[in-house]
């Protein structure tokens, strides 16, 4: 099976590396507006590929995406370059929307002409509204955003560190926007079936204090990483590779990922069954009244930004 990666910046390179190391696809095509960069990245990866599962990596143009089952889009301005690194900015990643929406309106039709049956995976920030831009430009619904999959992993990791357990033993999800309005589902967070709230009480801690600490660590993880390394890239690269595997293998795995939701009128993340055609079913988990209200606010936050950008495009 074949996948394409459009954009050979830091995130695109991280996605490509993860795909090759994990053996996510048999063939990988890297496309960038600067062909020389795409060629350099593909060449560099080929030198290490003999130590990984069998993968053929090439650089190419949009026509070379023909017959790809999935195309990742990582192209666009990032948080640092776009000025989205202020923890007090209520817009967060949405500050990048105007610029990146224009880039997507140029890129997506080219992808669809070359690979009309491919699932499009939006990795660029902000991924949720850009997924709706991509969906409209593509003229089909086989569009996913990486959504809150990475946020959910961050949530699990920080809970695991707090309680000193393996993150694989933590059940916890973030839903809604991949951004400042994301919603942490504390009511269903568990370790070995034990509610986090019970574990907090056993330790003599105050839940609100733990929540504030963990949520701040997760919500602003990208900014913390950028402050030390200019770009948040490796986590999202691994996440994008895993999503590609799920689609290519038609795994029907359930994960918190972004897809268009009729009930909210926008793309946002809820636990979804993902397979060959993208998100084939969306679950709405049990939530507290507080979490339900927060999800509504998250959707409204996205809708406001999307309505503005779609109106500006007319």
C-alpha positions as CSV (number, residue, x, y, z in Angstrom):
1,X,0.0,0.0,0.0
2,X,1.1,3.5,-0.7
3,X,0.9,6.8,1.2
4,X,1.8,10.3,0.4
5,X,3.2,13.1,2.6
6,X,2.7,16.6,1.4
7,X,5.1,19.0,3.1
8,X,8.7,18.2,4.0
9,X,9.2,20.5,7.0
10,X,9.9,19.4,10.5
11,X,6.5,17.7,11.0
12,X,6.5,16.1,7.5
13,X,10.0,14.7,8.1
14,X,8.9,13.3,11.5
15,X,5.9,11.7,9.9
16,X,8.0,10.2,7.2
17,X,10.6,8.9,9.7
18,X,7.9,7.3,11.8
19,X,6.2,5.7,8.8
20,X,9.5,4.2,7.6
21,X,10.7,3.0,11.1
22,X,7.2,1.5,11.9
23,X,6.8,0.0,8.4
24,X,3.4,1.7,8.1
25,X,3.3,1.4,4.3
26,X,5.1,-0.4,1.5
27,X,5.5,2.8,-0.6
28,X,6.0,6.4,0.5
29,X,6.0,9.5,-1.7
30,X,7.2,12.8,-0.3
31,X,6.0,16.0,-2.0
32,X,7.1,19.5,-1.2
33,X,6.9,22.9,-2.9
34,X,10.7,22.7,-3.0
35,X,11.5,19.5,-4.9
36,X,15.1,19.6,-3.8
37,X,14.0,19.4,-0.1
38,X,11.7,16.5,-0.8
39,X,14.5,14.7,-2.7
40,X,16.9,15.3,0.2
41,X,14.5,13.9,2.8
42,X,13.6,10.8,0.7
43,X,17.3,10.1,0.0
44,X,18.2,10.5,3.7
45,X,15.5,8.1,4.7
46,X,16.5,5.5,2.1
47,X,20.0,5.2,3.6
48,X,18.4,4.0,6.9
49,X,15.6,2.1,5.4
50,X,17.5,-1.3,5.1
51,X,17.3,-1.5,8.9
52,X,13.5,-1.1,8.9
53,X,10.5,-3.0,7.6
54,X,10.6,-3.1,3.8
55,X,9.7,0.4,2.5
56,X,10.3,2.2,-0.7
57,X,10.7,6.0,-0.3
58,X,10.7,8.4,-3.2
59,X,10.3,12.1,-3.7
60,X,7.7,13.2,-6.3
61,X,5.2,15.7,-7.6
62,X,1.4,15.5,-7.1
63,X,1.0,13.1,-10.0
64,X,3.1,10.6,-8.1
65,X,0.4,10.4,-5.4
66,X,-1.7,8.3,-7.9
67,X,-3.2,5.2,-6.2
68,X,-2.2,6.4,-2.7
69,X,-4.6,5.0,-0.1
70,X,-3.9,7.9,2.3
71,X,-2.2,11.3,1.9
72,X,-1.0,13.2,4.9
73,X,-0.9,17.0,4.6
74,X,1.7,18.6,6.9
75,X,2.3,21.7,4.8
76,X,1.7,25.2,6.2
77,X,2.9,27.8,8.7
78,X,3.7,26.4,12.1
79,X,3.0,27.7,15.6
80,X,6.3,29.5,16.1
81,X,6.4,31.1,12.7
82,X,2.7,32.0,13.0
83,X,2.9,33.5,16.4
84,X,0.8,30.9,18.2
85,X,3.0,30.4,21.2
86,X,1.3,32.5,23.8
87,X,-0.3,30.5,26.6
88,X,-2.7,33.4,27.3
89,X,-3.9,33.7,23.7
90,X,-7.5,32.3,23.6
91,X,-7.1,31.6,19.9
92,X,-4.2,29.3,20.3
93,X,-3.6,27.3,17.1
94,X,-6.6,28.9,15.4
95,X,-4.4,32.0,14.8
96,X,-2.8,30.0,12.0
97,X,-6.1,29.2,10.2
98,X,-6.3,32.1,7.7
99,X,-2.8,31.4,6.2
100,X,-3.0,27.7,6.2
101,X,-6.6,27.6,4.8
102,X,-5.2,29.4,1.7
103,X,-2.5,26.8,1.4
104,X,-5.0,24.0,1.7
105,X,-7.2,25.4,-1.0
106,X,-4.3,25.2,-3.3
107,X,-3.0,21.8,-2.2
108,X,-6.1,19.7,-1.8
109,X,-7.5,19.9,-5.3
110,X,-4.1,18.7,-6.6
111,X,-4.2,15.7,-4.3
112,X,-7.7,14.8,-5.3
113,X,-6.9,15.0,-9.0
114,X,-4.0,12.6,-8.5
115,X,-5.5,10.3,-5.8
116,X,-9.3,10.7,-5.9
117,X,-9.9,7.7,-3.7
118,X,-7.3,8.5,-1.0
119,X,-8.2,9.3,2.6
120,X,-6.8,12.8,3.4
121,X,-5.2,13.1,6.9
122,X,-4.9,16.7,8.1
123,X,-1.8,17.1,10.3
124,X,-1.2,20.9,9.9
125,X,-2.4,23.1,12.7
126,X,-5.2,23.9,13.4
127,X,-6.2,20.5,12.1
128,X,-9.9,20.5,12.8
129,X,-11.0,23.6,10.8
130,X,-8.5,22.7,8.1
131,X,-10.1,19.3,7.8
132,X,-13.3,21.1,6.9
133,X,-11.5,23.3,4.4
134,X,-10.0,20.1,2.9
135,X,-13.4,18.3,2.9
136,X,-15.0,21.2,1.0
137,X,-12.1,21.4,-1.4
138,X,-12.0,17.7,-1.9
139,X,-15.7,17.2,-2.4
140,X,-15.8,14.1,-0.3
141,X,-15.9,13.1,3.4
142,X,-12.9,10.8,3.5
143,X,-11.1,13.5,5.5
144,X,-9.6,13.0,9.0
145,X,-7.8,15.4,11.3
146,X,-5.2,14.1,13.7
147,X,-7.5,15.7,16.3
148,X,-7.1,14.9,19.9
149,X,-5.3,11.6,19.5
150,X,-2.0,13.2,20.5
151,X,-3.7,15.2,23.3
152,X,-5.2,11.9,24.7
153,X,-1.7,10.3,24.6
154,X,-0.3,13.3,26.4
155,X,-3.1,13.1,29.0
156,X,-2.3,9.4,29.6
157,X,1.4,10.1,29.9
158,X,1.0,12.9,32.4
159,X,-1.4,10.8,34.5
160,X,1.0,7.9,34.3
161,X,3.8,10.1,35.6
162,X,1.7,11.4,38.4
163,X,0.6,8.0,39.6
164,X,3.9,6.3,38.7
165,X,2.5,3.7,36.4
166,X,2.9,2.6,32.8
167,X,1.0,4.9,30.4
168,X,-0.3,1.9,28.6
169,X,-2.3,1.1,31.7
170,X,-4.1,4.5,31.7
171,X,-7.5,4.9,30.1
172,X,-8.1,8.6,29.4
173,X,-9.4,10.7,26.5
174,X,-9.4,14.3,25.3
175,X,-12.2,15.3,22.9
176,X,-13.3,18.3,21.1
177,X,-10.8,20.7,19.5
178,X,-7.1,20.0,19.2
179,X,-6.5,23.4,20.8
180,X,-7.2,25.5,23.9
181,X,-10.9,24.5,24.1
182,X,-10.1,20.8,24.3
183,X,-12.1,18.7,26.8
184,X,-10.5,16.3,29.3
185,X,-12.8,13.4,30.2
186,X,-11.9,13.1,33.8
187,X,-15.2,11.3,34.6
188,X,-14.1,8.3,32.7
189,X,-10.3,8.4,33.3
190,X,-9.1,5.2,35.0
191,X,-6.1,3.1,35.8
192,X,-6.8,-0.7,35.9
193,X,-10.5,0.1,36.1
194,X,-10.1,2.4,39.2
195,X,-11.4,6.0,38.6
196,X,-8.7,8.6,38.8
197,X,-10.8,10.5,41.3
198,X,-10.6,7.5,43.7
199,X,-6.9,7.3,43.3
200,X,-6.5,11.0,44.0
201,X,-8.5,10.6,47.2
202,X,-6.4,7.6,48.3
203,X,-3.3,9.8,48.0
204,X,-4.8,12.6,50.1
205,X,-4.7,15.0,47.1
206,X,-7.2,17.5,45.9
207,X,-8.6,16.6,42.5
208,X,-8.9,20.2,41.3
209,X,-5.2,20.7,41.9
210,X,-4.3,17.6,40.0
211,X,-6.6,18.5,37.2
212,X,-5.1,22.0,36.9
213,X,-1.5,20.7,36.8
214,X,-2.2,17.9,34.3
215,X,-4.5,20.0,32.0
216,X,-2.0,22.8,31.8
217,X,0.8,20.3,31.0
218,X,-1.3,18.8,28.2
219,X,-3.0,21.9,26.8
220,X,0.3,23.8,26.4
221,X,2.6,20.8,25.7
222,X,3.2,22.1,22.2
223,X,4.4,25.5,23.4
224,X,6.7,23.9,26.1
225,X,8.3,21.7,23.3
226,X,8.6,24.7,20.9
227,X,10.3,26.7,23.6
228,X,13.0,24.1,23.8
229,X,13.2,22.7,20.3
230,X,11.4,25.1,17.9
231,X,8.7,22.7,16.8
232,X,6.5,20.0,18.2
233,X,7.1,17.2,15.7
234,X,8.0,13.7,17.0
235,X,4.8,12.9,18.9
236,X,2.6,13.9,16.0
237,X,4.8,12.1,13.6
238,X,4.2,8.8,15.4
239,X,0.5,9.5,15.7
240,X,0.1,10.2,12.0
241,X,2.0,7.0,11.2
242,X,-0.3,5.0,13.4
243,X,-3.4,6.5,11.9
244,X,-2.1,5.7,8.4
245,X,-1.7,2.0,9.5
246,X,-5.2,1.9,10.8
247,X,-6.6,3.2,7.5
248,X,-4.4,1.1,5.2
249,X,-5.1,-2.1,7.2
250,X,-8.8,-1.3,7.6
251,X,-8.3,-2.1,11.3
252,X,-11.6,-0.6,12.6
253,X,-9.7,0.7,15.6
254,X,-11.4,3.1,18.0
255,X,-9.6,6.3,18.8
256,X,-10.2,10.0,19.5
257,X,-9.8,11.5,16.1
258,X,-11.2,14.4,14.2
259,X,-13.9,13.9,11.6
260,X,-17.0,15.9,10.4
261,X,-19.8,15.6,12.9
262,X,-23.3,16.5,11.8
263,X,-24.5,17.1,15.3
264,X,-22.0,19.9,15.8
265,X,-21.6,21.1,12.2
266,X,-17.8,21.0,12.4
267,X,-14.9,18.6,12.5
268,X,-13.9,17.7,16.0
269,X,-12.7,14.7,17.9
270,X,-14.8,12.0,19.5
271,X,-14.0,8.3,19.8
272,X,-14.4,7.0,16.3
273,X,-14.1,3.7,14.4
274,X,-11.5,4.2,11.8
275,X,-10.9,2.1,8.7
276,X,-10.2,2.1,5.0
277,X,-12.7,4.9,4.3
278,X,-11.8,7.1,7.3
279,X,-14.1,7.5,10.2
280,X,-17.0,5.0,9.7
281,X,-18.7,5.5,13.0
282,X,-18.6,8.1,15.8
283,X,-19.3,7.3,19.5
284,X,-20.3,9.8,22.1
285,X,-19.0,8.5,25.4
286,X,-20.7,9.1,28.7
287,X,-19.8,12.5,30.0
288,X,-20.5,14.6,33.1
289,X,-22.8,17.6,32.6
290,X,-19.7,19.8,32.9
291,X,-17.9,17.9,30.2
292,X,-20.9,18.0,27.9
293,X,-21.1,21.8,28.2
294,X,-17.4,22.1,27.6
295,X,-17.7,20.0,24.4
296,X,-20.5,22.3,23.2
297,X,-18.3,25.3,23.9
298,X,-15.4,23.7,22.1
299,X,-17.6,23.0,19.0
300,X,-18.9,26.6,19.1
301,X,-15.3,27.9,19.2
302,X,-14.5,25.9,16.1
303,X,-17.7,26.9,14.3
304,X,-17.1,30.6,14.9
305,X,-13.6,30.4,13.3
306,X,-14.8,28.2,10.4
307,X,-17.7,30.4,9.6
308,X,-15.4,33.4,9.4
309,X,-12.9,31.7,7.2
310,X,-15.5,30.2,4.9
311,X,-17.3,33.5,4.5
312,X,-14.0,35.2,3.7
313,X,-13.4,32.7,0.9
314,X,-16.6,33.5,-0.9
